[in-house]
Amino acid sequence: MKKGTKYALILGAIPFVTLVFALPLVNRIHPVVLGLPFLLFWILTWVILTPFILFLAYVLEKKFNPPDKGEDN
């Protein structure tokens, strides 16, 4: 596996892990953050951060694995 692909997969897995496997660990009603229960704040934060993380994964993929000269991408 290429270096950039490995980094992109690791970065792409971070939002998945935090939204699926970490929810039981942060499932609390208190504290309240910005008027939201902590669990809702956690989910909302990761939904907002996910596009930025995936963009960073895209940039790393392109940096370490440039397209071949014969490809149109």
N, C-alpha and C positions, 0 to 999 in steps of 0.2 A: 504494500500500500504506500502511496506517495505521501511525503511529509505534509503537504498542504491539505490533502484529503483527510489525514488523521486528525489534524488540528480542527478542521471544519466539522468533522463528526463529533469530536469532543465538545466543541462549542455548541453544536446543535443539540446535544444531549442534555446540556445544563438546564434549559427551560423545561424540557420533558421531565427530568428527574425532580425538579423543584415543584412542578405542578402536579405530579402524580404520586411520587413516593414520599415527599416531604409534608404533604398535607396532614397526615395524622400527627406529625410532630408539632405543627403550628396551629392545630385546631383548638383555639381558645376564644372565649367571648371577651375576656379582659386580657390585655389592655385594649383600649379603644384608640385607634389612630385616625386622625382627621374625621372623627365621627363615625368611623366604620369599625365593626368588629375586626380583630386582627386577622382572622382567616380571609375575610373579604378583601382587606387591604393587601394581604399577601398575594392573593390571586390577581387582583387588579395591577399590582406592581409588576408581576411577572408577565402579564399580558402586554403591558406597555414596554417592558424591556426586551421581550422576545424578538421583535423586528430588528432592533439594534444589534442584538447578539447574532442573529442570522446574517445581517449585513456584514458584520465583522468576519464571520465564517466565510462568506462569499469573497470578501477582499483577500483573506488569507489563501483561499483556494486559488484565486487568480494570480496572486503573487508567487506562490511556490510552484504552481502548475500552469505556466502560461500556455495558451492554445498553440497547437502546431501551426506551421505556416500554411498548410494546405486547408485548414478549417476556416469557415466563414465567421465563427464566433469571435 
